[in-house]
């Protein structure tokens, strides 16, 4: 999903961009309304996150302009203003949700998902022949649906979010199974084998003694690789 982030504080803007990119999104950062309008003039976006207090105006002005122009792009407003009347003003201006600073990044992600569901926006990840609909938890291989279990789906999402990077078995255990460390289990290797059987060769590659990497560009003949774990 392509997300426009309009935030004048550089550290907050960089934090949001890095976090959203790590979740697999494409991010267009803007420091003010003028830059945001320039980005929107060049291409469309799937989601807007906008601060209210910007150097050249109120972020709500951007939302109002989008709505007047017929755009229904989902929008979340970030602000340090926490009065009820100000939140009401934001919602009546066309904002889909309102998040008061300081906020948890995990809460922002949850609100993006919730607003996306209400707006009918599908969050997707994809590489090569594989496409994943995060909202509907559906997987497609060359356009055809593939049935995955919950664990297989979660494992594939971690790989796609780290495409081209080696992911250690320890990190996979933590992110998919919630296990910090267990040297006696081979559950990761078992489920990677399940995924390979369903997705076919040339996508998931083994890095000996470290973990695995999802890389559709390497092809089927490069299963044993070298590299550093995340």
NORTAZI-V684743 format. One record per residue. N is the residue number from 1. RES is the residue in one small letter. D_LAST is the distance of its C-alpha to the last C-alpha in Angstrom with 2 decimals. Layout:
N:RES:D_LAST  N:RES:D_LAST
This chain:
1:x:23.66  2:x:24.78  3:x:25.22  4:x:27.47  5:x:26.65  6:x:29.76  7:x:29.27  8:x:31.00  9:x:29.00  10:x:26.33  11:x:23.86  12:x:24.27  13:x:24.11  14:x:20.87  15:x:19.35  16:x:20.58  17:x:19.51  18:x:15.87  19:x:15.81  20:x:17.74  21:x:15.77  22:x:12.56  23:x:14.96  24:x:15.86  25:x:19.05  26:x:20.71  27:x:22.05  28:x:25.27  29:x:25.64  30:x:29.23  31:x:30.81  32:x:34.24  33:x:36.47  34:x:37.55  35:x:34.06  36:x:33.34  37:x:36.62  38:x:35.84  39:x:32.56  40:x:34.46  41:x:37.14  42:x:34.80  43:x:33.07  44:x:32.74  45:x:29.94  46:x:29.13  47:x:28.76  48:x:29.85  49:x:28.72  50:x:31.37  51:x:32.42  52:x:36.16  53:x:36.95  54:x:36.30  55:x:38.08  56:x:40.23  57:x:40.95  58:x:39.92  59:x:36.97  60:x:39.35  61:x:41.36  62:x:38.57  63:x:38.44  64:x:42.24  65:x:42.34  66:x:39.87  67:x:41.98  68:x:45.22  69:x:43.89  70:x:43.24  71:x:39.44  72:x:38.02  73:x:34.37  74:x:32.73  75:x:32.52  76:x:31.25  77:x:32.86  78:x:31.17  79:x:33.71  80:x:34.86  81:x:38.20  82:x:38.57  83:x:42.29  84:x:43.27  85:x:45.43  86:x:42.63  87:x:40.31  88:x:43.24  89:x:43.82  90:x:40.25  91:x:40.48  92:x:43.90  93:x:42.62  94:x:40.46  95:x:37.14  96:x:35.57  97:x:33.95  98:x:34.08  99:x:31.44  100:x:32.64  101:x:30.63  102:x:28.90  103:x:26.87  104:x:23.78  105:x:21.07  106:x:20.88  107:x:24.64  108:x:24.43  109:x:22.15  110:x:24.68  111:x:27.55  112:x:26.16  113:x:25.98  114:x:29.46  115:x:31.02  116:x:29.57  117:x:31.16  118:x:34.44  119:x:34.43  120:x:33.59  121:x:30.46  122:x:28.00  123:x:24.30  124:x:22.79  125:x:19.69  126:x:20.24  127:x:19.36  128:x:21.93  129:x:24.28  130:x:22.29  131:x:23.08  132:x:22.29  133:x:24.64  134:x:22.76  135:x:26.09  136:x:27.95  137:x:25.09  138:x:26.31  139:x:24.74  140:x:26.56  141:x:26.33  142:x:28.54  143:x:30.29  144:x:31.08  145:x:29.90  146:x:27.71  147:x:28.10  148:x:24.93  149:x:24.87  150:x:23.19  151:x:20.28  152:x:19.98  153:x:20.08  154:x:17.40  155:x:15.07  156:x:15.98  157:x:15.41  158:x:11.73  159:x:11.42  160:x:13.68  161:x:12.07  162:x:8.94  163:x:11.46  164:x:10.98  165:x:7.19  166:x:6.10  167:x:5.34  168:x:6.34  169:x:9.92  170:x:9.75  171:x:7.79  172:x:10.21  173:x:13.01  174:x:12.53  175:x:12.40  176:x:14.98  177:x:17.17  178:x:16.83  179:x:16.61  180:x:14.88  181:x:15.29  182:x:17.84  183:x:17.87  184:x:20.99  185:x:19.82  186:x:19.06  187:x:18.99  188:x:15.64  189:x:17.16  190:x:20.40  191:x:19.23  192:x:17.28  193:x:20.65  194:x:22.45  195:x:20.48  196:x:21.14  197:x:24.75  198:x:25.10  199:x:23.26  200:x:24.39  201:x:22.96  202:x:20.95  203:x:18.23  204:x:15.80  205:x:14.94  206:x:14.13  207:x:12.12  208:x:14.33  209:x:13.49  210:x:9.70  211:x:9.49  212:x:10.34  213:x:10.25  214:x:12.90  215:x:14.90  216:x:18.62  217:x:19.55  218:x:18.97  219:x:21.78  220:x:22.85  221:x:23.33  222:x:19.79  223:x:18.37  224:x:17.34  225:x:14.74  226:x:13.02  227:x:9.67  228:x:6.68  229:x:3.78  230:x:0.00
